[in-house]
Amino acid sequence: MTIIKSQDFTSSIAESLQYISYTHPRDFVQAMARAYELEESQAAKDAMAQILINSRMAVMGQRPICQDTGIVTVFLKVGMNCRFDTSQSIQELVDEGVRQAYLNSDNPLRASVVADPAGKRLNTRDNTPAVIYTELVTGSTIDIRIAAKGGGSENKSRFITLNPSDSIVDWVVRTVPTMGAGWCPPGILGIGIGGTVDKAMVLAKESLMEPIDIQELMARGPANRIEELRLEIYEKVNELGIGAQGLGGLTTALDVKILDCPTHAASLPVAMIPNCAATRHIHFTLDGTGPAQFSPPRLEDWPEIKWEVGKGVKRVQLDGITAEETASWQPGETLLLNGTILTGRDAAHRRIQSLLNAGKPLPNGVNFKGKFIYYVGPVDPVAGEAVGPAGPTTSTRMDKYTEMMLSQTGLMGMIGKSERGDAAIDSIRRHGAVYLMAVGGAAYLVSKSIKKARVVAFEDLGMEAIYEFEVRDMPVTVAVDSLGESVHKTGPALWSQKIRDYRERT
């Protein structure tokens, strides 16, 4: 009988979450670096450069890769010859590890979990509870696979029950474009096939824990139907031309992982869950001899990439900016922002809406007239930082508020990640506003351009409070110009056609 000390178990959970908050898996870094070298779309190549630079900076500074440090998912395989030295439940032990990790004063992680999800949605303040899947197996060890899954990619999960004769590949190819760029491609697509509805979703999530090996599979060839599906889906998804951050390019998926399970003769359940550019997971085992040990990352595993903006870069001063100047910005143009911006996410927008609907003024210090709003929920700062990692959140969640903000507050533009919906684009065009895109998955890099930060309203919302940032040379791309042209529409269309033309020639 193996005795697992509760302290060893809890501390291993905590240390693993700290480790993956700033350390990409080595195989992910290698896959992203390969995609970067092969990329021909300059916009996509620049985005991947920022992701790789951010990854290296994060591991050097031991600060989060992404401001969204995720909701914790744990897969436990507990040997039946193991026993814990405690009366606490597995949920309590894991949650204590999560609590210790997310409240670590040296590297505090963002608490994103809210309780009463259909009601008040109050932040639990320590990122608990974790989502746990436990399996009793033969043996005398505990196998632990743990991940911190960001909301942007989790929200793009999809499920369907196909007819047994339907094509899984066709469904995936139809579905991936509907996911937009909020999952921060390039990343990994996890697919679960079979079982029941719930089992297929768990299989998809579990598949994302597997190593990236698509290049090895391509080199040796498929050995079974699942491997054939992986290769076919990988090729056809990348032919879509969606590219890094949805800007158009050669690489949308770095790998496709599939797990399957027997299912009912009348059913073909299929689930798809993406992992984003902030892929975070780790695998370790406890055998009763002490807590897990995690080897320090080797900096030589990260490519030394120097991202330099092109000759067409435009440095702009936001304080006092005019509509005439923003109207001159072109789709796809790179800007370096300087000056003052305000922040706001879902909860802040809801409160603004309630105040405006009631005819009440916005809080003191909140004046959007002539300003830009940045969709972000930053990590708390440490050691003299103005703010912790502060990358953009998915902008489409704020689409429902866009007309309100542009028509009632005097807002001039917005900064976020991924595409905007048609209604939001129409509103941007009508008001002569603009939408700028920062790179998702480059949160630590972006935070270095934020020189001052202070909460100006709704402090009780935690990371969803409204901040005022003073930024210096914050890199963004013009994603929707004042005429309503969107690079998230034109970029993928251009590159999918280029890829098709190349396939036809060869």
SVG drawing of the C-alpha trace seen along z (x, -y; Angstrom):
<svg xmlns="http://www.w3.org/2000/svg" viewBox="-34 -67 54 70">
<polyline fill="none" stroke="black" stroke-width="0.4" points="0.0,0.0 1.4,-3.4 0.7,-6.3 0.3,-9.6 0.9,-12.5 -1.8,-15.2 0.9,-17.9 2.9,-16.3 -0.2,-16.0 -1.4,-19.6 2.1,-21.1 2.6,-19.2 -0.7,-20.6 0.4,-24.1 3.9,-23.9 2.7,-22.4 0.2,-25.3 2.9,-27.9 5.2,-26.1 2.8,-26.0 1.7,-29.6 5.0,-30.7 6.4,-27.7 5.1,-26.5 5.6,-22.8 8.8,-22.2 6.9,-20.5 4.6,-23.5 7.5,-25.9 9.2,-23.8 5.9,-23.5 5.3,-27.2 8.9,-28.0 8.6,-25.7 5.3,-27.4 7.0,-30.8 9.9,-29.8 7.5,-28.5 5.0,-31.3 4.7,-33.5 2.0,-35.9 3.8,-38.8 0.9,-39.7 0.7,-36.1 4.5,-35.8 4.6,-39.0 1.9,-37.6 3.8,-34.3 7.0,-36.3 5.3,-38.1 3.9,-34.9 7.4,-33.3 9.1,-36.4 6.4,-36.6 6.9,-32.9 10.6,-33.3 10.1,-36.5 7.6,-34.7 9.9,-31.8 12.8,-34.2 10.6,-36.5 8.6,-33.6 5.4,-35.6 2.3,-34.3 2.3,-33.7 -1.3,-35.0 -3.3,-37.2 -6.0,-34.5 -4.4,-32.0 -7.3,-29.6 -9.7,-27.4 -8.0,-24.3 -8.8,-20.9 -7.2,-17.8 -7.2,-14.2 -6.4,-11.8 -5.6,-8.1 -5.4,-6.8 -3.9,-3.4 -6.1,-1.2 -3.1,-0.4 -2.8,-4.1 -4.2,-5.7 -4.2,-9.3 -3.1,-10.3 -6.1,-12.6 -9.9,-12.6 -10.2,-15.4 -11.7,-14.7 -9.9,-14.8 -11.7,-18.0 -10.6,-19.6 -7.0,-18.6 -6.9,-19.8 -8.6,-23.0 -6.1,-23.8 -3.3,-23.3 -5.1,-25.6 -5.6,-28.2 -1.9,-28.1 -0.8,-28.5 -3.1,-31.4 -2.5,-33.3 1.3,-32.9 2.7,-36.4 5.8,-35.9 3.7,-35.2 0.0,-35.8 -2.2,-34.3 -5.5,-35.8 -8.5,-34.5 -11.1,-34.0 -13.6,-31.6 -17.1,-32.9 -19.7,-31.2 -23.4,-31.4 -22.8,-31.4 -26.4,-32.0 -26.9,-34.7 -24.6,-37.1 -21.4,-35.6 -19.2,-36.5 -15.5,-35.8 -14.3,-33.1 -11.1,-35.1 -8.8,-32.0 -9.7,-30.4 -11.4,-27.4 -13.0,-25.0 -11.1,-22.9 -12.7,-20.6 -11.6,-17.0 -11.9,-13.7 -10.9,-10.7 -10.4,-7.1 -9.4,-4.2 -6.8,-2.0 -4.5,0.8 -1.2,-0.1 0.5,-2.0 0.9,-5.4 -1.2,-8.5 -0.9,-9.7 -1.8,-13.4 -2.4,-15.5 -3.2,-19.1 -4.1,-22.0 -5.1,-25.6 -7.6,-26.3 -8.3,-29.9 -11.8,-31.1 -11.2,-32.4 -10.4,-28.9 -12.8,-27.0 -15.6,-29.2 -15.0,-28.0 -15.7,-24.3 -18.2,-22.6 -20.3,-19.4 -22.5,-17.6 -24.2,-14.2 -23.7,-13.2 -25.4,-10.4 -23.1,-7.3 -22.6,-7.8 -21.7,-11.5 -18.2,-12.8 -16.3,-13.9 -13.8,-15.7 -16.5,-17.7 -18.0,-18.8 -14.7,-19.9 -13.9,-21.9 -17.3,-23.6 -17.1,-24.3 -13.6,-25.7 -14.3,-28.9 -17.3,-29.5 -15.0,-29.5 -13.4,-32.8 -10.0,-33.8 -11.0,-34.0 -9.2,-30.7 -5.9,-32.4 -4.7,-30.2 -2.3,-28.6 -3.0,-26.0 -4.1,-22.4 -7.5,-21.0 -8.7,-18.2 -11.4,-15.9 -13.4,-13.3 -15.4,-10.7 -17.9,-8.3 -19.2,-7.3 -22.0,-9.6 -22.4,-13.4 -20.5,-14.0 -17.9,-11.3 -17.0,-12.8 -16.4,-16.2 -14.1,-14.7 -12.2,-12.8 -11.6,-16.0 -10.3,-17.7 -8.1,-14.8 -6.7,-14.5 -5.2,-18.0 -2.9,-16.6 -1.0,-14.5 2.3,-15.5 2.5,-17.3 3.7,-14.8 1.9,-15.5 5.2,-16.0 6.4,-12.6 3.1,-11.1 3.4,-12.7 6.9,-11.3 6.0,-7.7 2.4,-7.6 -0.8,-6.6 -1.2,-3.2 -5.0,-3.3 -8.1,-5.2 -7.7,-7.7 -4.3,-8.6 -5.7,-9.0 -8.3,-11.3 -5.7,-13.4 -3.7,-13.9 -6.7,-14.7 -8.2,-17.2 -4.7,-18.8 -4.3,-19.3 -7.8,-20.6 -7.9,-22.9 -4.7,-24.6 -6.0,-24.9 -8.7,-27.2 -6.0,-30.0 -7.3,-31.3 -3.7,-31.7 -2.2,-33.1 -4.8,-35.3 -7.2,-34.9 -5.1,-37.3 -4.7,-34.8 -1.7,-32.5 -0.4,-29.0 -0.8,-27.6 -4.0,-27.5 -3.5,-24.2 -0.2,-23.0 -1.6,-19.5 -4.9,-17.6 -5.4,-15.2 -8.1,-12.5 -9.4,-10.1 -12.3,-7.8 -14.6,-5.4 -17.2,-2.8 -20.6,-4.4 -24.3,-3.5 -25.0,-2.1 -27.4,-4.9 -24.9,-7.7 -21.8,-9.4 -21.0,-12.0 -18.2,-14.3 -16.7,-17.0 -14.0,-19.6 -12.1,-21.7 -9.2,-24.0 -6.1,-24.8 -4.8,-28.3 -1.4,-30.0 -1.2,-29.8 -1.3,-26.0 -0.6,-25.0 -0.5,-21.5 1.8,-19.1 2.0,-15.4 3.6,-13.9 3.3,-10.9 3.3,-10.6 4.6,-7.4 4.6,-8.2 8.3,-9.2 7.6,-13.0 6.2,-15.8 6.7,-16.0 9.9,-17.7 9.8,-19.9 12.9,-20.5 13.8,-24.1 13.1,-25.1 16.1,-25.4 16.2,-28.8 18.0,-27.2 14.7,-25.5 13.3,-28.9 14.3,-30.5 15.8,-34.0 13.5,-35.9 13.7,-39.7 10.4,-41.2 10.8,-44.5 8.0,-46.4 8.1,-47.1 8.9,-50.4 5.2,-51.2 4.7,-51.3 3.0,-54.4 3.6,-55.8 0.4,-57.5 -0.5,-59.7 -3.9,-58.8 -4.4,-61.8 -6.2,-64.4 -6.4,-62.2 -8.8,-63.3 -11.3,-61.4 -9.5,-62.6 -6.3,-60.9 -8.0,-57.6 -9.8,-57.7 -6.4,-57.6 -5.4,-54.3 -5.5,-51.4 -6.6,-47.8 -3.6,-45.6 -1.5,-48.6 0.7,-48.3 0.4,-51.1 2.4,-51.8 0.0,-53.4 1.0,-56.1 -1.1,-57.9 -4.0,-57.0 -6.5,-54.2 -9.3,-52.9 -10.1,-49.2 -13.4,-47.3 -14.7,-43.7 -18.0,-42.0 -18.9,-42.9 -17.9,-46.6 -19.9,-46.9 -23.0,-45.5 -22.7,-48.1 -22.1,-50.9 -25.3,-49.8 -27.3,-49.7 -26.1,-53.3 -26.9,-54.6 -30.3,-53.0 -31.1,-54.5 -30.0,-58.0 -27.2,-58.0 -23.7,-59.4 -20.7,-57.1 -18.3,-57.0 -15.8,-59.8 -12.7,-59.2 -14.6,-57.3 -14.9,-59.5 -14.7,-57.6 -15.1,-60.7 -12.3,-60.7 -10.7,-57.6 -10.0,-54.0 -11.1,-51.1 -9.0,-48.0 -10.8,-44.7 -8.5,-43.2 -8.5,-41.7 -4.9,-42.0 -2.9,-39.9 -1.9,-41.7 1.5,-43.4 4.6,-42.3 8.1,-43.7 7.6,-47.2 5.5,-46.3 2.8,-48.8 0.6,-45.9 0.9,-42.2 0.5,-40.4 -2.3,-42.2 -3.1,-40.7 -6.5,-41.2 -9.6,-39.2 -12.0,-38.1 -13.7,-41.1 -16.9,-39.4 -18.2,-39.2 -18.4,-43.0 -20.2,-43.2 -23.6,-43.6 -22.4,-46.7 -20.6,-48.3 -23.5,-50.5 -24.2,-51.7 -20.5,-52.6 -20.1,-54.4 -23.4,-56.3 -23.6,-57.2 -20.1,-57.6 -18.1,-59.3 -15.8,-56.3 -13.4,-56.6 -12.2,-53.1 -11.6,-49.7 -8.7,-47.3 -9.0,-43.5 -8.3,-40.2 -10.0,-38.3 -12.7,-39.4 -15.8,-41.5 -19.3,-40.4 -21.2,-42.0 -23.4,-44.2 -20.4,-45.5 -18.6,-46.2 -21.6,-48.1 -21.7,-50.2 -18.0,-50.9 -18.5,-52.1 -21.5,-54.3 -19.7,-56.1 -16.4,-56.3 -14.7,-54.4 -11.9,-51.8 -11.1,-48.5 -7.5,-47.6 -6.2,-44.1 -3.5,-43.2 -1.9,-39.7 -3.6,-37.1 -0.9,-35.0 1.5,-37.8 0.3,-39.2 3.7,-39.6 5.1,-41.3 2.1,-43.7 2.4,-44.5 5.9,-46.0 4.3,-48.8 2.0,-49.8 3.9,-52.3 1.2,-53.3 -2.0,-51.7 -4.7,-52.5 -8.2,-51.3 -10.8,-54.1 -14.1,-52.3 -15.8,-49.1 -12.9,-47.9 -15.1,-45.2 -15.0,-43.4 -11.4,-42.4 -9.7,-41.9 -12.8,-43.1 -12.6,-46.6 -12.1,-49.6 -8.4,-50.6 -6.7,-53.6 -3.5,-52.6 -0.7,-54.9 0.9,-53.1 4.1,-53.6 4.6,-52.0 1.9,-49.3 1.8,-47.3 -1.5,-46.8 -2.9,-46.0 -5.8,-48.0 -8.3,-45.1 -11.4,-47.2 -10.9,-50.6 -13.3,-53.5 -15.0,-52.3 -15.7,-48.9 -13.1,-46.8 -12.1,-43.8 -8.7,-42.1 -10.3,-39.0 -12.5,-38.7 -10.0,-39.8 -6.9,-38.0 -8.3,-34.4 -10.1,-34.8 -6.8,-35.9 -4.7,-33.1 -7.2,-30.3 -7.3,-31.3 -3.5,-31.4 -3.3,-27.9 -5.9,-26.6 -3.9,-28.1 -0.7,-26.5 -2.4,-23.1 -3.7,-23.2 -0.3,-24.1 1.4,-21.2"/>
</svg>
